[in-house]
Amino acid sequence: MKMRIGRHSYDIDYGHLSLVTFIAAVVFWYLLDARSVSLSVNNLLLVQPVAIFALAMYLFILPQCFHRVDAREAAKSPTQKDPLHVTIPSERSDVMRMLALGVSLGLMVFLLDVIGFDIAIFLFSAAAMAICGERRPLRLLLFSLGVTLVTIYGFRALISYPMHTMLL
């Protein structure tokens, strides 16, 4: 659907606009609800920064729902493909890669309490990098180790949850 402001025409993606606005409204409501319960740091330690980040991301996404339509674009032939248009991967290799990532994420969640958060996160990050195409063992090892250390020590600094770890 097109909207006209002054001498310019804009094409509005109402589906995208309504979805991101709904998500922002739910995030804002959740933040207000969490703040109405208690203003203590323990209550808002994770909720408030994530909610503020999500609302800031909404402000960055919002302008992308409005596309300025020039006379040149209106005359453009429909055979030209828009490079910014998102397409769902349909090749067999891409679908298999997505399924493998989903299975590895499920295994990580299942193995968190079995082999420990540290080992499970390390294995998942290494498997995800290998599935996405990284083949250099040193990079697999170092990046997975970095992700594991940041995740484990970050969670320990933020949350007083007794994580079962094997090595850390």
C-alpha positions in Angstrom: 0.0 0.0 0.0 1.3 3.4 -0.9 1.2 6.6 1.2 1.8 10.1 -0.1 3.6 12.8 1.9 4.2 16.0 0.0 5.7 15.2 -3.3 7.0 11.8 -2.3 5.4 8.4 -2.3 6.2 5.8 0.3 5.5 2.1 0.2 4.6 0.7 3.6 5.2 -2.9 4.7 2.3 -3.1 7.1 2.9 -6.8 8.0 6.5 -6.0 9.2 5.4 -2.8 10.8 2.6 -4.5 12.8 4.8 -7.4 13.9 7.7 -5.2 15.2 5.2 -2.8 16.8 3.5 -5.7 18.6 6.8 -7.0 19.8 7.9 -3.6 21.1 4.5 -3.1 22.8 4.9 -6.4 24.6 8.5 -5.6 25.6 7.4 -2.2 26.9 4.5 -3.7 28.9 6.8 -6.4 30.4 9.3 -3.7 31.4 6.6 -1.6 33.1 5.2 -4.7 34.8 8.6 -5.7 36.1 9.3 -2.2 37.3 5.9 -2.1 39.0 6.7 -5.2 41.0 10.0 -4.0 42.4 12.7 -1.5 41.5 15.4 -3.6 43.1 18.6 -4.3 41.2 18.1 -8.1 41.5 14.7 -7.8 39.9 15.7 -5.6 37.0 19.3 -6.8 36.4 18.6 -8.6 33.2 15.1 -7.4 32.3 15.6 -3.7 32.0 18.8 -3.6 29.9 17.4 -6.2 27.5 14.1 -4.4 27.2 15.9 -1.0 26.6 18.0 -2.7 23.9 14.9 -4.3 22.3 13.1 -0.9 22.2 16.2 0.7 20.8 16.3 -2.0 18.1 12.7 -1.2 17.4 13.6 2.4 16.7 16.2 1.2 14.2 13.9 -1.2 12.5 10.9 1.1 12.3 12.2 3.3 9.4 12.9 0.1 7.3 9.1 -0.4 7.1 8.8 2.7 5.0 10.3 2.6 1.5 10.4 5.7 -0.6 9.1 5.1 -4.1 10.7 7.2 -6.9 9.3 7.5 -10.4 12.3 5.5 -11.6 11.6 2.6 -9.2 7.9 2.6 -10.2 9.0 2.2 -13.9 11.6 -0.5 -13.0 10.9 -3.8 -14.7 9.7 -6.6 -12.3 12.4 -8.9 -13.6 15.1 -7.1 -11.7 15.8 -8.7 -8.4 16.1 -6.5 -5.3 19.4 -7.4 -3.6 18.0 -6.4 -0.1 15.0 -8.7 -0.5 15.1 -11.6 2.0 14.6 -15.0 0.5 14.1 -18.3 2.4 16.9 -20.7 1.5 15.5 -23.6 -0.5 18.6 -25.5 -1.5 19.0 -28.9 0.1 22.4 -28.0 1.6 21.1 -24.9 3.2 18.1 -26.7 4.7 20.3 -29.5 6.0 22.6 -26.9 7.5 19.7 -25.2 9.3 18.4 -28.6 10.5 21.9 -29.5 11.8 22.1 -26.2 13.7 18.7 -26.9 15.3 19.7 -30.4 16.3 23.0 -29.2 17.8 21.2 -26.5 19.7 18.7 -29.1 21.1 21.6 -31.3 22.1 23.3 -28.5 23.8 20.2 -27.7 25.9 19.8 -31.4 26.7 23.5 -31.8 27.7 23.7 -28.6 29.9 23.0 -30.6 33.1 24.5 -33.9 31.9 28.0 -32.8 31.0 28.1 -29.3 32.3 27.4 -25.8 31.0 31.0 -25.3 30.0 31.5 -28.4 28.0 28.1 -28.2 26.3 28.6 -24.5 25.3 32.1 -25.3 24.0 30.8 -28.2 21.9 27.9 -26.3 20.6 29.9 -23.3 19.5 32.5 -25.6 17.8 29.7 -27.6 16.1 27.9 -24.4 15.0 31.1 -23.0 13.5 31.9 -26.3 11.7 28.4 -26.5 10.3 28.6 -23.0 9.0 31.9 -23.8 7.2 34.8 -23.1 9.5 37.5 -25.8 9.0 40.6 -24.4 10.7 41.0 -26.3 14.0 42.8 -23.5 15.8 40.1 -21.0 15.1 37.4 -23.5 16.1 39.2 -24.2 19.3 40.0 -20.6 20.2 36.7 -19.1 19.3 34.8 -21.9 21.1 36.9 -21.4 24.2 36.3 -17.6 24.1 32.6 -18.1 23.7 32.6 -20.5 26.6 34.6 -18.3 29.0 32.5 -15.2 28.2 29.3 -17.1 28.6 30.1 -18.9 31.8 31.8 -16.0 33.6 29.2 -13.5 32.3 26.3 -15.6 33.6 28.1 -16.0 36.9 28.5 -12.3 37.2 24.9 -11.5 36.3 22.9 -14.3 37.9 23.5 -16.3 41.1 22.2 -19.5 39.5 24.1 -22.7 40.4 25.4 -23.8 37.0 26.7 -27.3 36.8 30.2 -27.0 35.2 32.8 -29.7 34.6 36.0 -27.6 34.3 35.2 -24.0 35.1 
